[in-house]
Amino acid sequence: MPTLEAVRIAVYAFDGVTMFHLSVPQMVFDEVARQGLGDWETVLFSDRAESIRTAEGYTLGGLRGLAAAEEADIVVVPSWFDDGRAAGPTLQRTLTGAHSRGATVAGLCLGAVAVADAGLLSRRTAVTHWQAVDMLATRHPDIAVDASVLYIDHGDVLTSAGTASAIDACLHLVRRRLGAAAANRVARSLVVAPHREGGQAQYIERPLPAHASDEPIAATLEWALRHLAEPLTIERLAAVAHMSRRTFIRAFQASTGVTPALWVKRQRLDEARRLLESTDLPIDQVAAVCGFGSGVTLRQSFAAAFATSPSEYRRRFDARTTDSRTGQRPATRG
């Protein structure tokens, strides 16, 4: 049996935090252990090793103190105070200390405010709940705040958009450490989407007007996923949806939050990752099956999206079982 990766996650709890925000990282990361995918352990910590009172009025005890962050591989600030108050110097030192020791620091939803106050987002891009975007940008003008995405990962620091986007960000961390197959398994167990398209832009100020029906777009997405190896131009997708090119583009972006071209590229990259994890197909064949046309195009797109090569990704995330006779995974090509 292979040794499971041990990861320690420390989630910051404070008086007034909502149960939902506090539960999301525990729900996602603890599922990794429940599914036998890794030796992941999540603990709650606060400014004092005592108890906190949630926004719903519940008292949570048994919390660890700030020292828990010193032992963590991932430190999460799952939300923040609604009034946007500045993070105190003790918490700031805790976050910067964990970061300097090599831990990943994640600010989910309004938690990005505390991470920014600690100076970990200086001269970087970040995202937070759309209602706090202006506040964060004004308080930290050296941060480029992007309200159009679900999360932004710099490798060492991650921020996410409002509320439910924390699930997307946590699944992304699972995907980054354990691969797409593991993240998909966790997502299926939790009955959530393993990867959502678009961002929170449609919620800013007011929701975009609803279209009469998203069914043509949904049907087109399903069709496209079955035909990734073929040319998927806007004209062809519009024809499948029985729409004009202009109407299709408008309806597609309203439904998914991204352009047709970007959506297709992301699906091809996701399928490439799945094939790299689960098959020994040569890189050129993976490229053909996924619609990239050539191995060169796949390598370029893969490196731009994931900062690694297809071959290196396969070596790291090969999800196939080991050979029962040799104890080794099957040889891979490409």
N, C-alpha and C positions, 0 to 999 in steps of 0.2 A: 504494500500500500504506500502511495506517495505521501510525503509529509505535507500536511496542510499548512498553508501560510498563516502565521499568527499575526493578527492585527488588533491593536488596542485603540478603541475610540472613546474619547471623553467628550460628553455633551454638556454644555454650560446651561445651568438652570438658574432662574432668578424669580423673585417675587413678581407675580403678574404675568408670567409666561403662559401661553395657552397650552392646553393638553395636546392639541393637534400638532403644533410646532415641535413640542418636546418629544412627541411619539414618533414622528416621521423617521429620523435617523435610526432610532432604536428598532423600528419596524423593519426597515430595509436591511440594515447591517446585521441584526440578529437573525434574519432569515437566511443569511449566508451560512451561519453556523447550523441552523436547523436543517438546511438542505445538504449539509455535509460538504460544502464547497470550500470552507476555510475555517480556521480557528479564530474567529472574530468575536471579540468581547466588547460590549458597550457599557459604560458607566456614566452616571450623572454626577456632576460636580458643581459646586457653587462657591461663593466667596467664603463661606464658612461650612464646615462639615456638620451641618445641622439639617434643617428642613426649610422648605419654601412653600408658599401658598400660591396656587395657580389662579389664573384669571377666572376659572370656573368655581373657585372657592374650595378646592381640595387641598389638603395638606400632604406634601410628599416628604417623607423622612428617609433616613439612611443615605443621604447624599455624601459624597466625598468632598474634601477640600480642594483648594487650587492646586495642590501637589499632584492631583490626578493627571493634570495636563502634562506634567513632566515625564510621565511614563507612557504617554499616548503617541500613536503613529498618526492619528487624525484627531484634530481638535475642532469641534463644531460649536458655533454660536447659532442656535437654531432660529432665533428671532431677536427682537429687541423691544425696549419700552416704546409705547405708542407716542410718547412726547419727544422722542428722538434725542433724549439727553446724552451728553458725552459719556463715553466709557471711562470709568475711573482708572486712575494710574495703576492700581494693583492688577486689574484685569488686563490692561494694556501690556504690562510687563509679563503677565502670564502668557499672552498670545505671542508676543515677540520672542519670549524665551523658548516656547514650544517650536516656533518657526525656525529659530536659529539652530535648534537641535535636529532639524530635519523633518519635523512633523508637517503634514499638510494641514492648513488652517482653512476652514470653510465657514463663510458667513451666509446663512440661508435667510432669504426674505430680508427683513429689517436687520438681521444679524450682520449684514454687510456694513452697517453703520459702525458697529463696534470694531470690526476688522479694519475699517478705514481709519478710525480714530487711533488705532495702534500703529498706523503708518505702514501697513503691509500692502497697501494698494497705491502708494505714491507712484505717479507717472505710469499708471497702468489703466486698463479698462476694467469696469465693474458693472454689475447690475444689481438692482434691489427692487422692492415693490414699487410699482409705478407711482404710487402716491408719495413716495419719499425720494423720487429721482431728483427733483429740483432742490430739495433740502440737502441731499448728499453732494450734489454738484456745487452748490453754493458754499457749503462748509469745507469742501476739499476740492478747490478749483484745479488741483494738479491731477485729479482723477477724471478720466473720460468715461462718463456714465452712459451706458447703452441700454435704453429701455426696451429694445426690440427683441431681446433674446431671452431664453429660459434660464441659461446659466453661462458663466464664463470661467474657464479653467486655465490657470497659468501654470499648472503643474504643482506648485507649492502653495498657491492660494486660489480658492474657488469662491465665487459668489453666485447666488441664484435670485431669480425674480420672486414675485409674490406667492405666498402660501403654498399651493399644491406643487409649484415648481421645485420645491425642496425634494419631492420624490424623484423628479427627473435628475436633479443634481446628485442625489445619493446613489441612484442606479448608475449614473455615469461613473462615480468613483468605484463601484463594484466592477463595471465594465473595464475601467482603466487598469485595475489591479488583476482581475481574474479572467477578462475576456468577455466577448459578446454572449457566448453560450451561457456562461454563469449568470450574467445580468438578465438574460432572457428567462432563465429558469426561475430566478428570484421574482421577476415581474409576473410571470405566469402564476406563481404560487400566491402572490398578493393580488392577482387579478387587476393589474394595471398595465398600461402600455409600456413596453420596454424602452421606447424612444418616441417622444412626441415631436412633431414638426411645428415650426412656427415659434412664436414667442408671446409676450404679453401685450404687444402693441395694440391688439384689437380691444383691449380693456381700458386703455387710457382715455380719460374724459368720459367716454360712453361707449358701449359696445357698438360695433359696426352694424348697419342695418342687415337683418337676416335675409338671405335669399329665399325665394319661394320654396326651393328644394335643393338640398345638397346631394340628392341621390345620383344625378348624372356624374358628379365629381367623384363620389365614393365608388361608383361602378367603374369609372375610368381608372382610378387608383388600383383597384383590384385587377383590372385588365392589364395595366402596365406592369404590375409585379409578376405577371405570368409571361411577359414578353420582354424582359430586360435585355435579352441577347439581341433584340432587333432594334433598328433605328426608331427612336421615340421623339420625333420632332413635335413641336407645338401643333403643327398642322394635323399630324396624324392623331395626336391625343384629342384635339378639338373635334376631329371627325368621329372618333369613338364616342365622345360625349354629345354628338349631334349639336354642336354649337359653332358659331363663327369664331374665328381666331381671337378677335378682340374680346368677345363676351366670355370665351373660355378662360383667357388669361385673368380677367377680372374676377370671375367666379372661383377660379382655382386659388388665387392668392387670398381671397376672402375666406375660403374654406380651410386652407392649410397654413397660411401665413408666410409662404415662400413662393418663389416663381416655379413654374413647371420644370425648367432646366435644373434648378438647384435641387428640387425634390427628387428628380430622376437620378441625379448624380449621387445623392445621399443613399438612395435605395440600392444603387449598384455597388457602392462602397460597403454597405451593410451586408449585401449578399457575398461580396468578395471576402469579407471577414469570416462569414459563416463557412464558406468553402475552404478557406485557409485553415480554419480550426478543425474541420471535420473530414477533410479529404486530402489525398496526396496528388491532386491534379497539378500538372505543371502550371507555372505562373501564366504562360501564354494562353493556356486553356481556360484558366480562371477568368482571365481578361475577356476571352471570347464569350464565355457563358454569361458574364455580367454585363456585356455590351460595351466594353471599353475599346474593342477593336484590336488592340495590340498590348503586349506586355509592357512596352515603354509607356504608353498612356496610363495604364493601371499603376505602374510604379510612380509616375509623376503625381497622379491624383492621390494616391495612397500616402505618399510622403507629405504632400501639402496638407492633407486632412489629419494625419495621425503622427506626423514627425517620425516615421519609421518606414522601413521597406516591407513589402509583402513577405519576403523570406524571413526577415527578423521577427515579424509579427507571428508567423507560423511557428517558428522555433519557441516563442514565448507562450503562445496560447493554444498549442496543439491539444485538442480536447479528446482525442481518441484514446481508447484503452490501450494499455501496454500489451505487448505480445506475451502470452502466458508461458512460452518456452524460454524466451530470452530475457524477459523483464524490460525490454526496450520498446519504445514506440516505433511504428513503421517508418522506414526511411521516407523522406520527402524530397521532392524535386522542385527546382526553380529558385 
